[in-house]
Amino acid sequence: MTQPEAINSGVQLSDAEKREIANLQALGRDLATQLYVCLKTASFYDPRNDNFKKQISKFLDLLHVATDHESHLSITDVDGYLFLNDQRLKIKLDGYLAAKYLQSQFENLGVAGMEFSVKTELEELEKAFSQVVRSDLKVRNAENLNDYFRGLEIKNIKFIPSLTIDDCRDDDDDESERTSAKKTFFQALSVVQQVMGGFAQQKKRNTNFFKAKRAIHGIIDEIIKNESYMLELTVLRNYDQYTYKHSVNVSVFAVALGIRLGLSKARLAELGFAALFHDFGKTRIPIDLLNKPESFNALDWSKMHEHPIYGAKALAQAFPMDSHTARAMLVAFEHHKNIDGTGYPYINRARPMNLFSRIVSMCDYFDAVTSGRVYSKKPMPLDQVIMQMIKQAKVKFDPYLLKVLINIIGIYPVGSLLLLDTGELALVVANNMNDIFRPDVRILADTRGKKEQTPVVQLTEYDRENEKYVRNVVHLVDPEKYGIDISEYILES
């Protein structure tokens, strides 16, 4: 396989070349999506199943088109980017789940991807895909898997050894992706501050309505590009601007969840907007109460319980009435209701919660209890938060949505600090869809202290000789206990 070309080559292309690349992009996305469909189908059906054979045939047809001028075709994941041969694929919203699944599947196998020869036959695809999704498949890494496939007489499908992005693109490109995420996140924070801060002072229609909409579209685009870069920014804490930071965090979680649910971009924009302004009613809560360092008393809580009603009314005053504003009003009103009908404000009739409200309510609770500002002045450990939320499923939270949220944040959320059984301290940088207990981590320190170089490693790395994982999680740890400032690594990386 040729190495993927540098992503930012700066070369001027002719119209014909641009059309050729666009066609290749479309074909690559179709192939990746169909590979995803085949693997998912293989995980549910026997190879003899007619539906499985139908999906395999579709993949083979696409493969024949793609290999019309090539002897081989490869689909690879290189540090979070899918490539068709040497062409990086620009993943669109409708292909997001497929791309995430393939990346996770390749990571679980310890490979960069798969290569298909023009001579690949239907029977080989059936056998290969059935083997790849086996939960009891112990073979890992490209060399061992290729030997295993040869033993099964699969000659025209090969696995590609893991690559790093350094092998195929400029060093600055990953940094630019992370910088873009930071820029988008803090732009959204600035917009929320302008909108909510301005309304709290003037109580009149806000001129930043369209700026807020643009901020949400930016969040959507960044999460589609690299979810982990946005999620890690939610870990940063700013107690002087808690309400604003919390609002952006909830919007990021809600949009990520909406993408997993397959919502259209228009619906995602409405969801993100509603999440961004779910606490708009706090513009009418005294600032000294919002920033009170002590635990709330009964009178404080009585006042705080009024903010959902304030929020619905204030949003109608602040913004022009359209679908974004209408949904935001409903979410602001309902985001402290529970799916069993309890919560506040009290309504004298049974009414099921809106989908957006159920999403935002759950994301709001998760961020609030992990930050230690409202429900408890001390942050609750992340593992305890997740267990508590699971116990409250069907009462407070929608069980299906909670499952999706846990799949996004993982048992060990991006940005959390772990103690490993090697004595190392590691920062979670990305979750593993196939095994939420084994995320990708950055090694920050070992038993000798902080490291100058902080390599990223996969906790799925397996020592076959000793039949055990190279590293295992002991438990989550408090960064302050070890004198580690997480924001230093997130903001400066």
N, C-alpha and C positions, 0 to 999 in steps of 0.2 A: 504493500500500500504506500502511496506517496504521502509524505507528510502534509498535513493541512497547511494551506497557504497563510501568510500573515494576514490578519483580519483587516488591518488598516494599512493597505499598501499605498494609498494615495494616487494610484494610476488612473488616468482619465480613460473611460471606456466609450466605444462607439455605441450608437443606438442598437446595432445588431448584436453586439456583445452584451449589452444590457438586457436585451430580450432573451438571449440565450441563458443568461444567468437567472433571469426571472422564471423561465421555463424549468430550469434545473432546480431552483428553489421549490417550485410547486410540486415537481416530481419527488423531490427529496422529502417534503412534508407528507405527501401521500404515502410514500414507502414507509416512513417512520410510523405513521398512524396505522397502516395496515399491519406492520410488524407487531405493534402494540395489540391490535385486535387479535392477531393470530396467537400471541403468547397468552393473552387473557382467555381466549377460547380454549387453548390447550390446557389451561389450569382447571377448566370446568368439565371438559368433554374428553371422551376416549378418542384416540386417533381414527377410529372407524366411523365416528359420528359424521353425518352428512354436513352439518353446519360447519364443523371443523374443516372438512375437506373443501368446502366452498370458500372459506376464508383463505386457506392455503393457496387455492387456485388463483384467487384475486392477487395475492402477494406475488405469485410466480408470474402472472401477466405483467404486473408493474416492473418486476425484475427484468423481464425480457425487453421491455421498453427502455429501461435505464441502462442495460448492458448492450444496447444496439451498437455502440461505438467503443465499448470497453470490454475487456475480458473478465474483469472482476468489478464488484461493487461492494463498498464497505459503508456501514453505518456505525459511527463511533461517538463516544462521549469523551470529551477532553476538558476536564475541569469545569463541568457544567455547561458545555456547549456541544450540541449535536452537529456532526459533520457527515455529509454525503461525499465519500472519497475526500477530496481536498477542499470541498466547498462548505463553509460554515452555514448551517441552516438558520434562517431567521424565523423563530417559532412564533406563530400567531396564537391568539387567545383560544381558538378552537382546537389547537394542537398541543396545548399546555399539558394536559393530563397525560397524553401519550408520551410526550418528551420526558416528563418527570418519571413515569413508570419505566421507560427504557433505561434512563440513567441509573435509576435505583436497581434495576435488574442486572445491568452490567457491573455495577459496583459490588453487588452481592456475589457475583461470579468471579470477581477479581480480574476483570478484563476491561479493555477500552471499548470493545464492540465486536461486531461480527462481519465477516467478509463472505460474499457469495459469488461463486463462479458463474459464468454464462452457461455452464454445463449443468448447473444445479437442477435436480429432478424433484418431482412432486413427493416421491417417497422419502427422499432425504430431508425435505422440509418437515414432513410429518414426524419423522423420527427425531429430528433435531429439536423442534419446538416442544415436543412432548418431554424430552429430556431436560431442557433448559429450565422448565417451570417446576420440576420435581422438588418437593420440599425436602426429600431425603437424599438429594444429590450431594455427595460429600466432596466431589471433585471440584477444585478451585484453581484458578489462574489459567492463562491461555495455553501454556505448554501441556499441562496435564489434561485439560479439556480436549485439546486437539488429538492427543494420544487416545483418549477415551472415545472420541468420535470415529477415529480410524478403526478402532476395534468394533464399532457398530456399522462399519462400511459406509460411513458418511464422508465422502471424499471431497466434495465440492463446497463445503461450508467450514470455515475456520474462525477461530477466535483470535482477536488482536490483543497483544500485550498492552497493559495499561500505559498510557502516555500522560505526560504533564503538559500543561498549556505552554510551558517554556520551550517545548519541542517544536511548537508550531506557530507562535505569534510573538509580537513585540512584548517586552517585559512590562511596558507601561499600560497595556490594554486592560489587564485585570484591575489595576489601580484606578483607571478611568471609570470602569463600571462601578466600583465602590464609591468613588467620588461623586458620580452621578446620583447614586442612591442617597448619599448624605445631603447633597444639594436639594434634591426633591423633598426629603424628609423635613429639612429645616425651613424650606420655603413654605411647606404646609403649616409648620409650627408658627411661622411669622404671620401667615394669613389668619389662622385661628386667633392669634393674639390681637391682630388688627380688628377683626370682625367682632369678637366677644368683648374685647377691651373697649372698643369704640362704642358699641351699643350700651355697655354698662354705664358709660359716662354720659352719652347723649340721648339714649332711648329713641332713636329714630332710624329710618330706613338706611341700610348699609350700602355703600358704593362698591364693596369688595365681593359682591355676589358672584360675578363671573370669574374673578380671580380665584375664589374658592372652588369653583367648578374645574378650573384648569389645574389646580393643585391636586384634586382627586384623580383626574386623568393621568397626571404625572405619577401618582402612587400606583395606579393600576399598571401602567407601563413598566415601572421599575420592578414590581412584584412578578410580572410575567417574565421579565429578563432574568432576574435572580432574586428569588424570594428570600433567601438567607440574608442578603445584604440589608434588606429592609427590616427583617425580623430582629437582627442584632441591635439595631438602633432603638428598638423599643425597650431594651434593657437599661439604657441610660436614664438616670434619674435627675430631675431638676425640681427641687421642692419649692423654689421661688416661683416657678411657672407650672405648678403641678397640673392645674386644670387644663391648660393648653396642651401640655405634653401628653397627658392622659388621653385627651381627645384625638390626637394624631395616632397614638398607639392603638386605640380602639378601632380607628379607621383602617389602619394597616391590617390588624387581625381580621376585621370583618371582610375586607376586600380579598384577602388571601383565602378565607373560607368560601366566599362567593365564587371565586375562580374554581375551587375544588368542586363546588356544586354545579358548575357549568353554566352560570348565569351569563347572559349576553353582556356586552360592554356597556350598553345603555343602562341595564339594570345594575351593573356593578357601580356605575357612576352615581346612581341614585342611592345605592346602599352605602357607598363610601361617604357621600355627602351627609346622609342621615347620621352615620356614625361619627363624623367629624363634629357635628353640632348636637349630639345627643344630650349634652350637659348645658345647653344654651340657657336653661333656666337658672343656672348658677350666676348669671349676670345680675340677677335680682336678689342674690343672697349676700349679706354683708361680708366684705373681704376679710374682716377679722375673724369671722366664724369659719370661713373656708380655710384660713391659715392657722386656726387654733391648734397649738401643739399638743394640748391635752386631749384626752378622750372626750367625746361629746356626752353631755348630760341629756336628760329627757327633753328639756326645752330646745336644746340645740337640734336634736333629731327631729322634733316637731317642725322646726323651721326648715331643715334640710328636706323633709318629706314633701314640701310644697314645690320643690324645683321642677318636677316633671310637668305640673300644670303651668307654672311660670314659663317653662320652655316652649310648650306648644303655642301659647299666646304670644310670646316674644318673637318667635320665628315668623309668625304671620305679620308682625310689625316690621321686622328687620329686612325681610326679603320679598321680592316680587312673587306672586303666587303662580307656581308651576308644579310639575310633577316632583321635582327635587324638594321644593319647600313643603309640599303636602306630605310626602313620605317622611321628611325630617320631623314635621310636627307630630305625626303619629308615633314615630320612634321615640321622640323626646317624651311624649306622654306615657308610653308603655314600657320604657326600658327598665323600670323597677318592678314590673309585674312578673309573676311566675307563671309557668305553663299550667299549674293546677288552679289558677284563678286568685291565688293569694298575692301578697305584695301591695305596693301602693302606686298611684292613688286608688282608693276604693271605688269600684263601679257597681252600681246597684242592678247589674244584669250580667249573665254569663256571656262572655264573648271571647272566642279564641284569639290568641295573640297573632299579630301579623308576622310573617316570616322574617322580615327585616328586624322587627323588634326582638324576636327570639335570638337572632344572631347577635345583635348589638348588646342585648342584656347579658348574654354569656361572656362576650369579649370584654365588656365593661367590668364585670365582676372579676374576671381573671386578672386583668391589669390592676384593678384597685387593690385586691388582696396581696398581690405580689409586690406592690410598691409601698404598702404600709402607710396609707394616708387617711383613708376613710373608715373602712370596716374595722381596721386595726391599725394602731399607730406604729406597729412593728411589722415589717414584711413577713409574711408566712412563707416557710420553705416551699419551694416549687413542687416537690414530690407530695407534700401534705395538701397543697392546693388542689392538685389533680385528683388525689384520693377523695378529698372532700366533695369536689364537684361530681365525681362519679357516684358518690352516695346520694347526692341531691338530684340525680337524673330522674325524670318523670315527675318530679315535684317542682323544682326550680328551673331545670334546664331540659331542653329537647334532647333525648338520648342520642338520636342520630346526628344532630348538629354537634353535640359534645364529642362524639367519636371522631368527627371530621376535624374539630379543633385540636384534639389530642394528637391526631395524625400530623397536623401542621406543626404544633409546638414541640411535639415529642415528649417523652417522659423526662428528657433532659433538654429544656428549651435552648435555642440558639442564644448565646451570650451568657449562659450559666457556667459555673466553675465546678469541675469534677476532681475528686481525688481518685487516682488509678491505683491498681494493686502493685504497680511498679514503683510507687512512691512519688510519681509525677503529678503535677497539677496541670489540668488541661481545660482550655476554653472551648466550649461547643461552638462550632462554626457552621455546621449543616446537619440536618437530620437525615436519617436513612429510612426511606419508606418501607423497605423490606424488614427492617429490624429496628424499631424505635429505641431499643435499649443499647444500640451500638452506633452512635452518631460519629460524624467526622469531627476531630478536635485539633486544636492548636496547643502544642506542649509549651507551657509558659515557664515551668520550673520543675526541677527534680530534687532529689534529696540534698543536693549541694547548693541549691538556691536558684534564683531566676536565671534563665538562659538568655544569652545574647541573641542566638538564632532561635526562632520559634516555629519549628516545622509543623505542617498539618499532616496528621496521620489518620488512618481509618481504623476504627475499633473492630472492624470485621476482619482485620489481618489475622491469618491463622497459621500457626506453626504445625505443619503436617507431621514433621518428624516426632514431635512430642505430643501431638494430638490435643492441642489446646490453643486458645486465643492468645495472641502476644500481649494484649492489654485488656484489662477488665475494669469496669467502674466499681469503685467501692461505695461511694455516696457523693451527693452534692455537698459542697462546702460554701461557707460564707467568705467571700473574697476579703472582707475587712479583717477577718481572723488571721489571714496570712499576709496582710499588708499589700494586697494586690488591688490596683485600681483598674477595673474592667474597662472603663471608659478610655483609659490610656491606649489600650490595644485596639479598641473599636474605632476611635476617632483618628488615631495615628497610623493605622494599618492601611 
